[in-house]
Amino acid sequence: MHDNLPFGGEPNADFRARIARRQAEAAEVRQRELLEQASVVNSPDLRIRIWERLHEVTMPLDAGHRLLGVIAAQTGLTLAQVQTERENRANPPAAAPPGAAADPMADSAPAASSR
């Protein structure tokens, strides 16, 4: 936050150089993330999440929204893959019923004996 202000006694040339380095680093990070959003190594879900973070926009839940096509084009996914992820988000898997054990092996573990 205070990095955009000159340090006490910092020469103007050093301040400008420091700001230029920060801007170059930020541009490099953004470029890497742009490559990651379209990398076939990443899952469609991850690619869409990277896209959302870069653009500071959440994928619309409306199946006919024009932005879905933009997301598909910029992530290297098909519109069908983006639609599948949209449907997954709109219809998350049902949660476990209340009172269900989180660890199925927890009930079968032997009780510790007290002496």
C-alpha positions as CSV (number, residue, x, y, z in Angstrom):
1,M,0.0,0.0,0.0
2,H,2.8,2.4,1.0
3,D,5.0,1.0,-1.7
4,N,3.6,3.6,-4.2
5,L,5.2,6.4,-2.1
6,P,8.9,7.3,-2.1
7,F,10.9,6.1,0.9
8,G,12.3,8.8,3.0
9,G,15.4,10.2,1.3
10,E,14.9,7.9,-1.8
11,P,16.1,9.6,-5.0
12,N,13.4,10.1,-7.6
13,A,15.2,7.9,-10.1
14,D,15.3,5.0,-7.6
15,F,11.6,5.5,-6.8
16,R,10.7,5.5,-10.5
17,A,12.8,2.4,-11.1
18,R,11.1,0.6,-8.1
19,I,7.7,1.4,-9.5
20,A,8.7,0.3,-13.0
21,R,9.9,-3.0,-11.6
22,R,6.7,-3.6,-9.7
23,Q,4.6,-2.8,-12.8
24,A,6.8,-5.2,-14.9
25,E,6.3,-7.9,-12.2
26,A,2.6,-7.4,-12.2
27,A,2.4,-7.6,-16.0
28,E,4.5,-10.8,-15.9
29,V,2.1,-12.4,-13.3
30,R,-0.9,-11.4,-15.4
31,Q,0.6,-12.8,-18.5
32,R,1.3,-16.2,-16.7
33,E,-2.3,-16.3,-15.5
34,L,-3.6,-15.6,-18.9
35,L,-1.6,-18.6,-20.2
36,E,-2.8,-20.7,-17.2
37,Q,-6.5,-19.9,-18.0
38,A,-6.2,-21.5,-21.3
39,S,-3.7,-24.3,-20.4
40,V,-5.0,-27.8,-21.3
41,V,-3.1,-29.0,-18.2
42,N,-5.7,-27.3,-16.0
43,S,-9.3,-28.6,-15.5
44,P,-12.2,-26.7,-17.0
45,D,-13.2,-25.7,-13.4
46,L,-9.8,-24.3,-12.7
47,R,-9.5,-22.5,-16.0
48,I,-12.9,-20.8,-15.4
49,R,-11.9,-19.8,-11.8
50,I,-8.6,-18.3,-13.1
51,W,-10.7,-16.4,-15.7
52,E,-13.0,-15.1,-13.0
53,R,-10.2,-14.0,-10.8
54,L,-8.4,-12.2,-13.7
55,H,-11.5,-10.4,-14.9
56,E,-13.1,-10.0,-11.5
57,V,-16.4,-11.4,-12.8
58,T,-18.3,-14.4,-11.7
59,M,-19.5,-16.8,-14.4
60,P,-23.2,-16.1,-14.9
61,L,-25.7,-18.8,-14.0
62,D,-28.0,-17.9,-16.9
63,A,-27.5,-20.7,-19.5
64,G,-28.1,-18.2,-22.3
65,H,-25.8,-15.4,-21.1
66,R,-23.4,-14.1,-23.8
67,L,-20.5,-14.0,-21.4
68,L,-20.4,-17.9,-21.5
69,G,-19.1,-17.7,-25.1
70,V,-16.5,-15.2,-24.1
71,I,-15.4,-17.4,-21.2
72,A,-15.2,-20.4,-23.6
73,A,-13.1,-18.5,-26.2
74,Q,-10.7,-17.0,-23.6
75,T,-10.2,-20.3,-21.7
76,G,-9.8,-22.5,-24.8
77,L,-12.9,-24.5,-23.7
78,T,-15.9,-25.4,-25.7
79,L,-19.2,-23.8,-24.9
80,A,-20.4,-27.2,-23.9
81,Q,-17.6,-27.5,-21.3
82,V,-18.4,-24.1,-19.9
83,Q,-22.1,-25.0,-19.8
84,T,-21.3,-28.2,-17.9
85,E,-19.3,-26.2,-15.3
86,R,-22.2,-23.7,-15.1
87,E,-24.6,-26.6,-14.5
88,N,-22.3,-28.1,-11.8
89,R,-22.3,-24.8,-10.0
90,A,-26.0,-24.3,-10.3
91,N,-26.7,-27.8,-9.1
92,P,-24.1,-28.7,-6.5
93,P,-24.1,-32.3,-5.2
94,A,-26.4,-33.0,-2.3
95,A,-24.8,-32.6,1.1
96,A,-24.6,-35.6,3.5
97,P,-27.6,-35.9,5.7
98,P,-27.3,-34.3,9.2
99,G,-25.8,-36.7,11.7
100,A,-23.9,-38.7,9.1
101,A,-20.4,-39.6,10.1
102,A,-17.8,-37.6,8.2
103,D,-15.4,-40.6,8.4
104,P,-17.1,-43.9,7.6
105,M,-14.3,-45.7,9.4
106,A,-14.9,-43.7,12.6
107,D,-17.7,-46.0,13.7
108,S,-15.7,-49.2,13.2
109,A,-12.6,-48.1,15.1
110,P,-12.0,-50.0,18.3
111,A,-12.8,-48.1,21.5
112,A,-9.9,-47.3,23.7
113,S,-10.0,-49.3,26.9
114,S,-9.6,-47.5,30.2
115,R,-7.6,-49.1,32.9
